[in-house]
Amino acid sequence: MLCPYPWDAAGTRPNEAAIAPDGSLWFSTMDVNEAAPLGGWYRFAPGDSRPVKMAGAMTIPNTLAWHEDRVWFADSAEQVFFSASGLGILPQEMRSHAADDMTPDGSALSHEGDLINARFGHGCLSRYRIRHGTLTLAEHVPLPVTQPSCCAFGGPGGTTLFITSARKQLAAPGELDGALLQVATGTRGAPTYRFRFD
């Protein structure tokens, strides 16, 4: 076991996780019923005995991407993106960014600093440009699935985008709902990081 589950997170489950540029593990918790703002963001660094809580009052925390010394994340239930210092989330310093009335789920970051976000329930990916602390919508890319849930760059050269999807509570799921999709792109993903054990 890498670290214990947060002691103050009763009634929650883990949701999102990623390794930060400094080699620490960041992860989120959320209400098991997906209804109450019981979730939060935690950081676990080498040498810590337990995760350190950075922010709370989140319902469905999603997305972790570091760019320009800031971290970008979202609350799916609130349909909003946030940004904060890339060293640690301080609630009083968080900035909110509109999610265009669509549900943001998991994301991938391109080498150029574009945030590719899966829009759960809306059947598309959205590409945002991150420039100087601002998040600007560039385009929506339609998909053959209703509930895209996350995406990640991989494959030779890191130019293939892999997209997960769900078929949660769909009355009439399509043939591809719940499938893993892949598409060749003209860009490559930003580098990812490894946990530091030292």
Disulfide bonds with the S-S distance in Angstrom:
none
